[in-house]
Amino acid sequence: MKTFLSSGRSAIALALILVAATAMFAVLERRRAADDERLRSELGRIRRDVAVLSDDLPTSTPQRVPLGRPPSPAAAVDERARGESEDPDPSHPVHRPRFSTEEIPGVLGAAFTSEAVDNSWAGQTTRDVRAKFVAASGPGSSVGSISCKSTMCRVEMEHNGLDDDHTFFDRLLEQPTDMAVIVPERINGADGHVRAVIYLARDGFPFPI
């Protein structure tokens, strides 16, 4: 009899444990389901917020920015002349380019060679030009011959490399002057040195190109 009662109590206890475990499992499942629902709701809200922010962002067309240094003055002269020659207004005469970029060095050289010397202008101008070019020269640049005549000056420069050439020219353009400057010729040597021929035009006298 005692054994039977003991067995009955054990069965009841086991049944209660199973019921409690089942109830606890059900509670945990409900909590997990609720947590999943909250997570899905939060993700949905985040997606909606992202979509709103995306709609608010301004749209723009990418623009290509040109890289590198600007074209040489001789090329700029030729390009400007081509643009002017396309002016559709016949009431405003435009400058027609007489020479190509490749021809400009020879044209300037011939015009300079044929010039007479204006001693009242050439002497002091030569000294002023030399002072400006020396001031613009860094350790990698050296000023060569300088000659001024009546409307133009011709200067020869030598640089250790293109970087020195560019640095010199940038510094030169920063200095105040009433003379136009053009660099129609740059020669790159096998040793990496750069020889540049520079012309300057007297104020009021355009280059003969």
C-alpha positions in Angstrom: 0.0 0.0 0.0 2.8 2.4 0.9 4.6 1.6 -2.3 1.5 2.4 -4.3 1.0 5.7 -2.6 4.7 6.6 -3.1 4.4 5.8 -6.8 1.3 7.9 -7.1 2.9 10.9 -5.5 5.9 10.6 -7.8 3.6 10.4 -10.9 1.7 13.5 -9.7 5.0 15.4 -9.1 6.3 14.5 -12.5 3.0 15.6 -14.1 3.2 18.9 -12.3 6.8 19.4 -13.4 5.8 18.7 -17.0 2.9 21.1 -16.8 5.1 23.8 -15.4 7.8 23.2 -18.0 5.2 23.3 -20.8 3.7 26.5 -19.4 7.2 28.1 -19.1 8.0 27.0 -22.6 4.8 28.6 -23.9 5.6 31.8 -22.1 9.1 31.8 -23.6 7.7 31.2 -27.1 5.3 34.1 -26.7 8.1 36.3 -25.6 10.3 35.3 -28.5 7.4 35.9 -30.9 6.8 39.3 -29.4 10.5 40.1 -29.6 10.6 39.0 -33.3 7.6 41.1 -34.0 9.2 44.2 -32.4 12.4 43.5 -34.3 10.5 43.3 -37.6 8.6 46.5 -36.8 11.9 48.3 -35.9 13.5 47.1 -39.2 10.5 48.3 -41.1 10.6 51.7 -39.5 14.4 52.0 -40.2 13.8 51.1 -43.9 11.0 53.7 -44.1 13.3 56.4 -42.6 16.1 55.5 -45.0 13.7 55.8 -47.9 12.6 59.2 -46.8 16.2 60.4 -46.3 17.1 59.1 -49.7 14.2 61.1 -51.3 15.4 64.2 -49.5 19.0 64.0 -50.7 19.7 66.5 -53.5 20.6 65.0 -56.9 23.4 66.4 -59.1 25.0 65.6 -62.3 28.7 64.7 -61.9 31.0 67.3 -63.5 34.3 66.5 -65.0 37.1 68.7 -63.6 40.0 69.2 -65.9 43.3 68.1 -64.3 46.8 69.1 -65.0 48.4 72.5 -65.8 46.8 75.0 -68.2 47.9 75.0 -71.8 51.0 76.9 -72.8 50.5 80.6 -73.7 51.1 79.9 -77.3 48.4 77.2 -77.3 46.1 79.6 -75.5 46.7 82.3 -78.1 45.8 79.8 -80.9 42.7 78.5 -79.1 41.5 82.0 -78.3 41.9 83.0 -81.9 39.9 80.0 -83.1 37.1 80.9 -80.7 37.1 84.5 -81.9 37.0 83.4 -85.5 33.7 81.7 -84.8 32.0 84.9 -83.7 28.7 84.9 -85.7 28.3 88.7 -85.4 29.6 90.2 -88.7 29.4 93.7 -87.3 32.4 93.0 -85.0 35.5 92.0 -86.9 37.4 89.2 -85.2 41.1 88.3 -85.2 41.8 85.4 -87.6 44.7 83.3 -86.6 47.5 83.7 -89.1 49.8 81.1 -87.7 49.5 77.7 -86.1 51.0 76.9 -82.7 53.9 75.1 -84.4 54.6 78.2 -86.5 54.6 80.8 -83.7 58.2 80.2 -82.4 59.6 80.8 -85.9 57.4 83.9 -86.5 58.3 85.5 -83.2 62.0 84.7 -83.7 62.0 86.3 -87.2 60.1 89.3 -86.0 62.5 89.8 -83.1 65.6 89.4 -85.2 64.3 92.0 -87.7 63.6 94.7 -85.0 65.7 97.7 -84.6 66.9 98.7 -81.1 65.2 101.5 -79.2 68.0 102.5 -76.9 65.7 104.7 -74.9 63.7 101.7 -73.9 65.8 98.6 -74.4 68.6 99.2 -71.8 66.5 99.8 -68.7 63.9 97.2 -69.7 66.6 94.6 -70.1 67.8 95.3 -66.5 64.2 95.3 -65.2 63.4 92.0 -66.9 66.6 90.3 -65.6 65.7 91.4 -62.1 62.2 90.0 -62.3 63.4 86.7 -63.8 66.2 86.2 -61.3 63.7 86.9 -58.5 61.3 84.2 -59.9 64.1 81.7 -60.3 64.5 78.9 -57.8 67.6 76.7 -57.2 66.6 74.6 -60.2 66.4 77.4 -62.7 69.0 79.7 -64.3 68.5 82.9 -66.4 70.3 82.8 -69.7 70.6 85.6 -72.3 68.2 88.5 -72.2 67.8 90.9 -75.1 65.4 93.7 -75.6 64.9 95.8 -78.8 62.1 98.1 -79.6 58.8 96.3 -78.9 59.9 92.8 -77.7 62.4 91.1 -75.3 63.7 87.6 -75.7 64.8 85.6 -72.7 66.4 82.1 -72.5 65.9 80.0 -69.4 67.2 76.6 -68.4 65.6 74.4 -65.7 66.6 71.2 -64.1 63.2 69.7 -64.9 59.6 70.4 -65.7 58.7 71.0 -62.0 61.3 73.8 -61.8 60.0 75.2 -65.1 56.5 75.3 -63.8 57.5 76.8 -60.4 59.5 79.5 -62.1 56.7 80.5 -64.5 54.1 80.6 -61.6 56.4 82.9 -59.7 57.0 85.1 -62.7 53.3 85.6 -63.3 52.8 86.7 -59.7 55.1 89.7 -60.3 53.5 92.9 -61.5 54.3 93.9 -65.0 52.8 95.8 -68.0 54.4 93.4 -70.5 52.7 90.5 -72.1 54.5 87.1 -71.7 54.5 84.2 -74.1 56.5 80.9 -74.0 56.3 79.5 -77.5 59.1 77.0 -77.2 60.2 74.5 -74.6 62.8 71.9 -75.4 63.2 68.9 -73.2 66.8 67.6 -73.2 67.9 64.0 -72.9 69.3 64.9 -69.4 65.9 66.0 -68.2 66.7 69.7 -68.4 64.2 72.1 -70.0 65.3 75.0 -72.2 62.6 77.6 -72.6 62.5 80.6 -74.9 60.3 83.4 -73.5 59.1 86.6 -75.3 57.8 89.7 -73.7 55.9 92.4 -75.5 56.2 96.1 -74.8 53.0 97.7 -73.4 50.8 98.8 -76.3 52.6 96.6 -78.8 50.9 93.2 -79.4 52.8 90.1 -80.5 53.0 89.9 -84.3 51.0 86.7 -84.4 
